[in-house]
Protein backbone atom coordinates (compact mmCIF):
# COMPACT_ATOMS: atom_id res chain seq x y z
CA UNK A 1 0.00 0.00 0.00
CA UNK A 2 1.31 3.40 -0.89
CA UNK A 3 0.90 6.29 1.46
CA UNK A 4 0.28 9.40 -0.65
CA UNK A 5 -0.22 12.53 1.42
CA UNK A 6 -1.28 16.07 0.65
CA UNK A 7 1.64 17.41 2.65
CA UNK A 8 5.12 17.90 1.29
CA UNK A 9 7.36 14.86 1.90
CA UNK A 10 11.03 15.79 2.20
CA UNK A 11 13.20 14.12 -0.43
CA UNK A 12 15.46 12.69 2.29
CA UNK A 13 12.46 10.78 3.75
CA UNK A 14 10.95 9.73 0.40
CA UNK A 15 11.05 6.16 -0.88
CA UNK A 16 11.68 7.40 -4.43
CA UNK A 17 15.09 8.94 -3.56
CA UNK A 18 17.65 6.44 -4.82
CA UNK A 19 21.38 6.37 -5.62
CA UNK A 20 22.38 7.37 -9.16
CA UNK A 21 25.48 5.36 -9.97
CA UNK A 22 26.09 7.11 -13.31
CA UNK A 23 26.43 10.53 -11.60
CA UNK A 24 28.32 9.28 -8.52
CA UNK A 25 32.07 9.25 -8.02
CA UNK A 26 34.35 7.11 -5.86
CA UNK A 27 34.02 9.46 -2.90
CA UNK A 28 30.48 10.84 -3.42
CA UNK A 29 27.11 9.17 -3.99
CA UNK A 30 24.57 11.07 -6.06
CA UNK A 31 20.86 10.61 -5.27
CA UNK A 32 18.07 11.17 -7.78
CA UNK A 33 14.28 11.25 -7.68
CA UNK A 34 12.76 8.09 -9.15
CA UNK A 35 9.11 9.23 -9.07
CA UNK A 36 8.02 9.76 -12.68
CA UNK A 37 5.00 11.80 -11.51
CA UNK A 38 7.12 14.32 -9.60
CA UNK A 39 8.42 17.60 -10.97
CA UNK A 40 11.81 16.50 -9.57
CA UNK A 41 11.93 13.22 -11.57
CA UNK A 42 15.55 12.36 -12.42
CA UNK A 43 16.89 15.46 -10.63
CA UNK A 44 19.96 15.04 -8.46
CA UNK A 45 18.77 15.69 -4.91
CA UNK A 46 22.10 16.37 -3.21
CA UNK A 47 23.33 19.13 -5.51
CA UNK A 48 22.94 22.84 -4.69
CA UNK A 49 21.58 25.34 -7.25
CA UNK A 50 25.23 26.39 -7.78
CA UNK A 51 26.23 22.81 -8.64
CA UNK A 52 28.04 22.03 -5.38
CA UNK A 53 27.94 18.39 -4.26
CA UNK A 54 26.49 17.69 -0.82
CA UNK A 55 26.76 14.53 1.24
CA UNK A 56 23.10 14.65 2.31
CA UNK A 57 19.83 15.10 0.41
CA UNK A 58 18.72 18.67 1.11
CA UNK A 59 15.88 19.29 -1.35
CA UNK A 60 12.56 20.23 0.23
CA UNK A 61 10.43 17.60 -1.50
CA UNK A 62 7.01 17.53 -3.13
CA UNK A 63 3.38 16.56 -2.58
CA UNK A 64 3.78 13.41 -4.69
CA UNK A 65 6.40 11.85 -2.44
CA UNK A 66 5.79 8.78 -0.30
CA UNK A 67 7.38 8.33 3.10
CA UNK A 68 9.71 5.38 3.54
CA UNK A 69 8.34 2.72 5.80
CA UNK A 70 10.35 2.06 8.96
CA UNK A 71 10.77 -1.53 10.05
Secondary structure as UniProt FT lines:
FT   HELIX           11..13
FT   TURN            15..16
FT   STRAND          17..19
FT   TURN            21..23
FT   STRAND          31..33
FT   TURN            36..37
FT   TURN            39..40
FT   TURN            45..46
FT   TURN            49..50
FT   TURN            63..64
FT   STRAND          66..67
//
